[in-house]
Amino acid sequence: MADHASPSGTAWIWKIFWILLAITTVEVALGIIKPEFLLGQLAGTSVLNILFIGLTLVKAAYIVQYFMHLKYEVGSLQKAIYLPVLILIPFLTAILMFEGQAIFEF
């Protein structure tokens, strides 16, 4: 662990809980409502799908940073984990979005 310890008490857990709950609520509301202006095509998929992917990545980042305690590790370990993720996830997401469109071309 780094020189500074993780915060004591449960206030930080509740803060992260409310942030994750808010993001999840937005995702569920968008999934139910499906606003017409978000259904346009961009990069082979709808803007709504891209928004879902982005919100899910934000939730994943909070979970990894706080509940897996990566936020409190040394910088080199953080970079060793974050850099491959920051390169691979956008690359694999782009492949899925562009190549997934090939289903509709046959």
C-alpha positions in Angstrom: 0.0 0.0 0.0 1.0 3.6 -0.5 2.1 5.9 2.4 -1.4 7.2 2.9 -4.0 4.8 4.1 -7.6 4.5 2.8 -10.1 6.7 4.5 -11.6 5.5 7.8 -15.2 5.2 8.6 -18.0 4.5 6.2 -18.7 7.9 4.7 -16.7 7.2 1.6 -18.5 3.9 1.0 -21.8 5.8 1.1 -20.5 8.5 -1.2 -19.5 5.9 -3.8 -22.7 4.0 -3.3 -24.8 7.1 -4.1 -22.6 7.9 -7.1 -23.0 4.3 -8.5 -26.7 4.4 -7.7 -27.1 7.6 -9.6 -25.3 6.3 -12.7 -27.3 3.0 -12.5 -30.6 5.0 -12.2 -29.6 7.1 -15.3 -28.8 3.9 -17.2 -32.1 2.2 -16.3 -34.1 5.3 -17.0 -32.5 5.7 -20.5 -33.1 2.0 -21.1 -36.8 2.3 -20.3 -37.4 5.7 -22.0 -35.1 5.3 -25.0 -35.1 9.0 -26.1 -35.5 9.4 -29.8 -32.6 11.8 -30.2 -30.2 9.2 -28.8 -31.2 6.5 -31.3 -29.3 8.0 -34.2 -26.4 6.1 -35.6 -22.8 6.9 -34.7 -19.7 4.6 -35.3 -21.9 1.7 -36.4 -24.2 1.8 -33.3 -26.7 4.1 -31.6 -25.6 7.0 -29.5 -27.6 5.4 -26.7 -25.4 2.3 -26.8 -22.2 4.5 -26.7 -23.7 6.3 -23.7 -24.4 3.0 -22.0 -20.8 1.9 -22.7 -19.4 5.1 -21.3 -21.5 5.0 -18.1 -20.6 1.4 -17.5 -16.9 2.2 -17.8 -17.3 5.0 -15.3 -19.0 2.6 -12.9 -16.2 0.1 -13.4 -13.6 2.7 -12.7 -15.2 3.6 -9.4 -15.4 0.0 -8.4 -11.8 -0.7 -9.3 -10.5 2.4 -7.6 -12.3 2.2 -4.3 -13.5 -1.3 -3.7 -10.5 -3.0 -5.1 -8.3 -0.3 -3.4 -6.4 0.6 -6.6 -6.7 4.3 -5.8 -4.4 3.9 -2.8 -1.6 1.9 -4.5 1.7 3.3 -5.8 1.7 5.2 -9.1 3.6 2.5 -11.1 1.1 -0.2 -10.2 -1.8 2.1 -11.2 -0.2 2.8 -14.5 0.6 -0.9 -15.1 -3.1 -1.7 -14.7 -4.7 1.4 -16.2 -2.7 1.8 -19.4 -3.5 -1.6 -20.9 -7.2 -1.1 -20.0 -7.2 2.4 -21.5 -5.8 1.0 -24.8 -7.6 -2.3 -25.0 -11.2 -1.4 -24.0 -11.6 1.4 -26.6 -9.9 -0.9 -29.2 -12.1 -3.9 -28.5 -15.2 -1.7 -28.2 -14.5 -0.2 -31.6 -14.0 -3.6 -33.1 -17.4 -4.8 -31.7 -19.2 -1.7 -32.9 -17.9 -1.7 -36.4 -17.7 -5.5 -37.0 -21.1 -6.0 -35.3 -22.6 -4.0 -38.1 -21.6 -6.7 -40.6 -24.4 -8.9 -39.4 -26.9 -6.5 -41.2 -24.9 -6.5 -44.5 -25.7 -10.1 -45.4 
